[in-house]
């Protein structure tokens, strides 16, 4: 029985489809890498300061309490917006440039 080009193409297609699951798992990102860890590593490699470092900078003393901290983008710049409750009961809002670490 002669092998036709159509039959040969079908065989190759079946072989490739059978190998697809093995290739997909080799190319996938490991599940134990969390998106937060990947983002943190990418940020640290680009320089600048982390959100934790910005919080430490925004606090005047150890008695100040952080109410909230978030990362925002303004005009293409990454900015940390931190809200702190001071020891005298006032709420202080601080913005810190993520790249330079300077207060805005």
C-alpha positions, -999 to +999 in steps of 0.1 A: +000+000+000+017+032-012+020+062+013+002+092-001+011+128+008-022+132+025-016+102+047+019+114+055+005+148+065-021+132+087+006+112+105+028+143+111-002+162+124-012+134+148+024+132+160+027+170+166-007+171+184+005+142+207+036+162+216+018+195+223+010+189+260+046+180+268+059+212+251+033+234+267+043+224+302+079+230+295+072+266+283+048+276+310+058+297+340+061+277+372+031+280+395+051+287+426+061+321+412+035+345+424+027+376+403+037+398+433+071+382+435+077+386+398+066+423+399+088+429+430+118+414+413+112+434+381+109+466+401+141+459+421+160+452+389+149+486+375+162+506+405+141+527+427+126+518+461+100+492+471+066+500+487+080+488+521+109+512+518+086+541+509+064+533+540+095+534+562+105+567+547+070+582+552+068+573+589+084+599+611+086+576+641+078+541+651+046+554+668+030+565+636+005+540+622+001+533+584-035+534+575-031+525+538-004+523+511-009+519+474+009+522+441-005+545+414+006+558+381+005+595+373+018+609+340+037+576+334+055+577+367+050+551+395+041+568+427+034+554+462+005+570+480+007+565+517-018+575+544-005+577+580-021+583+614+003+604+635+007+600+672-013+632+678-043+617+659-039+636+626-041+618+592-011+626+570-010+618+533+024+614+516+033+607+480+068+592+472+083+587+437+090+550+433+120+556+411+139+583+430+125+577+465+119+614+470+088+629+486+065+648+462 
